[in-house]
Amino acid sequence: FRMTNGMYPELITRPDIKIFLPPIGGLTIYIWGDPDTIPDEDIELTCRVHDECNGSDVFGSDICTCRPYLTHAIEECIKTAQRGGCGIVIYFRKEGRSLGEVTKYLVYNTRKRQEGGDSAENYFNCTEQVAGVQDTRFQALMPDPLHFLGVTKIHNFISMSDMKYNAIVSTGIEIVNRVEIPKELVPADAQVEITAKVFHGYNAGKAYEGIDENELKKTVGREYAY
């Protein structure tokens, strides 16, 4: 109740409500396979929690990994359904880490126009320069749709984000395997993003071993000769 600034009195006045889905930004749930199998922990469940990225998801920008990672997740969900399991993608309207689309494009502009060009070393600094913070996504309520669906165990979690992983497992949902984006799906200009994220602690698995401070400093994006 305090975390949502008192906007939802039902959190106090309705103790009978076990799952609360506040209208924060909106979301869409996509399911492949039989939804009735979701609560069964013995049946394989593949899941991605995806935050909206209009530039990549819709217009195909290659500055980030959002679209290829979402596509990979959909493919893995379909494969799981074909094996008799179920796949879930929850698409949250949290554009630009919930900073909004305009702010995100201002960050992109700063990244490309800064002295020395776009670099993994300054990836997170640029967001903070423009917006004053690195991220405004509120992850505490993010797992609620999973509980609404009856999810108690995710066999394949298609995400490298520790913030999302920690938010989900802290609510009692078990995650067995964490699946990183295959290296061959990372666009050339998105090497800046993936290198910065892995260096700063994103769960990367064996595919991204060896990303150290030297790799961080030498990874740069495409130049535009501004």
Summary of the structure (lengths in Angstrom):
residues: 226
radius of gyration: 18.5
end to end distance: 48.0
largest distance: 60.1
contacts: 659
relative contact order: 0.16
helix: 42%
strand: 15%
